[in-house]
């Protein structure tokens, strides 16, 4: 009977050691995943900053190009009114932005087809 109790105690100790090892492995894996997630978040934030800077640089380049074109038009084509050119640019931009907004809102989901359009 004593041998049986010793065996049970040894098995219990072995089980507890195994459970402690598994718990340690689990905690280590969770910490590793958290570390990777934090690194991914930081990398994503850096990319967002880079993209924002690129957009700003692109906008500045575009403004400079438009200014240069406007100056060229005024110098070489006196018949063109610079204010009309500015209005034209604003109108084109408004048209572009409206088209972009329509693209975003018209996602082609359920109900976007006119009635009977699927029958053809």
ZADO-1210 file (C-alpha; in nm, 4 decimals, padded with zeros to 6 digits):
<atoms>
<atom x="00.0000" y="00.0000" z="00.0000" code="UNK" pos="1"/>
<atom x="00.2897" y="00.2334" z="00.0771" code="UNK" pos="2"/>
<atom x="00.4389" y="00.1727" z="-00.2679" code="UNK" pos="3"/>
<atom x="00.1087" y="00.2707" z="-00.4248" code="UNK" pos="4"/>
<atom x="00.0971" y="00.5977" z="-00.2284" code="UNK" pos="5"/>
<atom x="00.4571" y="00.6801" z="-00.3246" code="UNK" pos="6"/>
<atom x="00.3785" y="00.6108" z="-00.6891" code="UNK" pos="7"/>
<atom x="00.0729" y="00.8346" z="-00.6756" code="UNK" pos="8"/>
<atom x="00.2754" y="01.1106" z="-00.5080" code="UNK" pos="9"/>
<atom x="00.5523" y="01.0797" z="-00.7684" code="UNK" pos="10"/>
<atom x="00.2938" y="01.0892" z="-01.0489" code="UNK" pos="11"/>
<atom x="00.1308" y="01.3925" z="-00.8890" code="UNK" pos="12"/>
<atom x="00.4680" y="01.5723" z="-00.8613" code="UNK" pos="13"/>
<atom x="00.5459" y="01.4818" z="-01.2216" code="UNK" pos="14"/>
<atom x="00.2055" y="01.6125" z="-01.3312" code="UNK" pos="15"/>
<atom x="00.2566" y="01.9392" z="-01.1369" code="UNK" pos="16"/>
<atom x="00.6025" y="01.9892" z="-01.2934" code="UNK" pos="17"/>
<atom x="00.4592" y="01.9232" z="-01.6389" code="UNK" pos="18"/>
<atom x="00.1708" y="02.1667" z="-01.5733" code="UNK" pos="19"/>
<atom x="00.4161" y="02.4322" z="-01.4493" code="UNK" pos="20"/>
<atom x="00.6291" y="02.3871" z="-01.7636" code="UNK" pos="21"/>
<atom x="00.3219" y="02.4160" z="-01.9872" code="UNK" pos="22"/>
<atom x="00.2107" y="02.7264" z="-01.7972" code="UNK" pos="23"/>
<atom x="00.5576" y="02.8785" z="-01.8403" code="UNK" pos="24"/>
<atom x="00.5540" y="02.7979" z="-02.2139" code="UNK" pos="25"/>
<atom x="00.2078" y="02.9527" z="-02.2462" code="UNK" pos="26"/>
<atom x="00.3161" y="03.2721" z="-02.0669" code="UNK" pos="27"/>
<atom x="00.6287" y="03.2891" z="-02.2836" code="UNK" pos="28"/>
<atom x="00.4205" y="03.2481" z="-02.6034" code="UNK" pos="29"/>
<atom x="00.1730" y="03.5173" z="-02.4916" code="UNK" pos="30"/>
<atom x="00.4607" y="03.7564" z="-02.4161" code="UNK" pos="31"/>
<atom x="00.6129" y="03.6863" z="-02.7568" code="UNK" pos="32"/>
<atom x="00.2818" y="03.7530" z="-02.9337" code="UNK" pos="33"/>
<atom x="00.2361" y="04.0765" z="-02.7363" code="UNK" pos="34"/>
<atom x="00.5875" y="04.1851" z="-02.8301" code="UNK" pos="35"/>
<atom x="00.5251" y="04.1128" z="-03.1981" code="UNK" pos="36"/>
<atom x="00.1949" y="04.2994" z="-03.1839" code="UNK" pos="37"/>
<atom x="00.3615" y="04.6034" z="-03.0240" code="UNK" pos="38"/>
<atom x="00.6324" y="04.5993" z="-03.2934" code="UNK" pos="39"/>
<atom x="00.3654" y="04.5779" z="-03.5657" code="UNK" pos="40"/>
<atom x="00.1772" y="04.8720" z="-03.4164" code="UNK" pos="41"/>
<atom x="00.4940" y="05.0839" z="-03.4031" code="UNK" pos="42"/>
<atom x="00.5824" y="04.9889" z="-03.7621" code="UNK" pos="43"/>
<atom x="00.2290" y="05.0756" z="-03.8748" code="UNK" pos="44"/>
<atom x="00.2454" y="05.4141" z="-03.7028" code="UNK" pos="45"/>
<atom x="00.5812" y="05.4863" z="-03.8710" code="UNK" pos="46"/>
<atom x="00.4325" y="05.3972" z="-04.2114" code="UNK" pos="47"/>
<atom x="00.1342" y="05.6253" z="-04.1441" code="UNK" pos="48"/>
<atom x="00.3740" y="05.9117" z="-04.0692" code="UNK" pos="49"/>
<atom x="00.5746" y="05.8382" z="-04.3858" code="UNK" pos="50"/>
<atom x="00.2575" y="05.8295" z="-04.5965" code="UNK" pos="51"/>
<atom x="00.1363" y="06.1567" z="-04.4453" code="UNK" pos="52"/>
<atom x="00.4702" y="06.3213" z="-04.5230" code="UNK" pos="53"/>
<atom x="00.4600" y="06.1879" z="-04.8794" code="UNK" pos="54"/>
<atom x="00.1080" y="06.3256" z="-04.9259" code="UNK" pos="55"/>
<atom x="00.2208" y="06.6634" z="-04.7963" code="UNK" pos="56"/>
<atom x="00.5241" y="06.6645" z="-05.0263" code="UNK" pos="57"/>
<atom x="00.3067" y="06.5643" z="-05.3203" code="UNK" pos="58"/>
<atom x="00.0565" y="06.8384" z="-05.2414" code="UNK" pos="59"/>
<atom x="00.3346" y="07.0965" z="-05.2212" code="UNK" pos="60"/>
<atom x="00.4802" y="06.9766" z="-05.5528" code="UNK" pos="61"/>
<atom x="00.1391" y="06.9943" z="-05.7151" code="UNK" pos="62"/>
<atom x="00.0816" y="07.3462" z="-05.5826" code="UNK" pos="63"/>
<atom x="00.4213" y="07.4542" z="-05.7160" code="UNK" pos="64"/>
<atom x="00.3458" y="07.3005" z="-06.0564" code="UNK" pos="65"/>
<atom x="00.0078" y="07.4731" z="-06.0762" code="UNK" pos="66"/>
<atom x="00.1688" y="07.8041" z="-05.9766" code="UNK" pos="67"/>
<atom x="00.4339" y="07.7603" z="-06.2466" code="UNK" pos="68"/>
<atom x="00.1717" y="07.6775" z="-06.5096" code="UNK" pos="69"/>
<atom x="-00.0353" y="07.9774" z="-06.4044" code="UNK" pos="70"/>
<atom x="00.2684" y="08.2065" z="-06.4331" code="UNK" pos="71"/>
<atom x="00.3485" y="08.0612" z="-06.7740" code="UNK" pos="72"/>
<atom x="-00.0085" y="08.1165" z="-06.8898" code="UNK" pos="73"/>
<atom x="-00.0109" y="08.4744" z="-06.7688" code="UNK" pos="74"/>
<atom x="00.3290" y="08.5504" z="-06.9272" code="UNK" pos="75"/>
<atom x="00.2772" y="08.3791" z="-07.2619" code="UNK" pos="76"/>
<atom x="-00.1008" y="08.4007" z="-07.3020" code="UNK" pos="77"/>
<atom x="-00.2212" y="08.7377" z="-07.1880" code="UNK" pos="78"/>
<atom x="-00.5708" y="08.6571" z="-07.3129" code="UNK" pos="79"/>
<atom x="-00.6128" y="08.4041" z="-07.0285" code="UNK" pos="80"/>
<atom x="-00.7399" y="08.5554" z="-06.7054" code="UNK" pos="81"/>
<atom x="-00.5544" y="08.4043" z="-06.4044" code="UNK" pos="82"/>
<atom x="-00.8723" y="08.4240" z="-06.1952" code="UNK" pos="83"/>
<atom x="-01.0531" y="08.2131" z="-06.4544" code="UNK" pos="84"/>
<atom x="-00.7717" y="07.9599" z="-06.4332" code="UNK" pos="85"/>
<atom x="-00.8110" y="07.9463" z="-06.0533" code="UNK" pos="86"/>
<atom x="-01.1865" y="07.8942" z="-06.0904" code="UNK" pos="87"/>
<atom x="-01.1235" y="07.6186" z="-06.3448" code="UNK" pos="88"/>
<atom x="-00.8820" y="07.4412" z="-06.1060" code="UNK" pos="89"/>
<atom x="-01.1324" y="07.4675" z="-05.8163" code="UNK" pos="90"/>
<atom x="-01.4113" y="07.3328" z="-06.0372" code="UNK" pos="91"/>
<atom x="-01.1958" y="07.0385" z="-06.1528" code="UNK" pos="92"/>
<atom x="-01.1031" y="06.9627" z="-05.7917" code="UNK" pos="93"/>
<atom x="-01.4657" y="06.9717" z="-05.6796" code="UNK" pos="94"/>
<atom x="-01.5612" y="06.7376" z="-05.9655" code="UNK" pos="95"/>
<atom x="-01.2782" y="06.5010" z="-05.8743" code="UNK" pos="96"/>
<atom x="-01.3691" y="06.4992" z="-05.5045" code="UNK" pos="97"/>
<atom x="-01.7360" y="06.4367" z="-05.5853" code="UNK" pos="98"/>
<atom x="-01.6375" y="06.1426" z="-05.8066" code="UNK" pos="99"/>
<atom x="-01.4151" y="06.0012" z="-05.5286" code="UNK" pos="100"/>
<atom x="-01.6970" y="06.0371" z="-05.2761" code="UNK" pos="101"/>
<atom x="-01.9393" y="05.8640" z="-05.5129" code="UNK" pos="102"/>
<atom x="-01.6880" y="05.5815" z="-05.5578" code="UNK" pos="103"/>
<atom x="-01.6665" y="05.5307" z="-05.1824" code="UNK" pos="104"/>
<atom x="-02.0413" y="05.5408" z="-05.1195" code="UNK" pos="105"/>
<atom x="-02.1359" y="05.3296" z="-05.4237" code="UNK" pos="106"/>
<atom x="-01.9774" y="05.0041" z="-05.3139" code="UNK" pos="107"/>
<atom x="-02.1974" y="04.7865" z="-05.5301" code="UNK" pos="108"/>
<atom x="-02.3603" y="04.6108" z="-05.2377" code="UNK" pos="109"/>
<atom x="-02.7067" y="04.4586" z="-05.2111" code="UNK" pos="110"/>
<atom x="-02.9721" y="04.6938" z="-05.3387" code="UNK" pos="111"/>
<atom x="-02.7388" y="04.8919" z="-05.5596" code="UNK" pos="112"/>
<atom x="-02.8746" y="04.7351" z="-05.8791" code="UNK" pos="113"/>
<atom x="-03.1748" y="04.9011" z="-06.0453" code="UNK" pos="114"/>
<atom x="-03.4925" y="04.6962" z="-06.0313" code="UNK" pos="115"/>
<atom x="-03.4962" y="04.4251" z="-06.2967" code="UNK" pos="116"/>
<atom x="-03.1325" y="04.4724" z="-06.3936" code="UNK" pos="117"/>
<atom x="-03.0443" y="04.1159" z="-06.2994" code="UNK" pos="118"/>
<atom x="-03.3104" y="03.9761" z="-06.5316" code="UNK" pos="119"/>
<atom x="-03.1258" y="04.0831" z="-06.8476" code="UNK" pos="120"/>
</atoms>
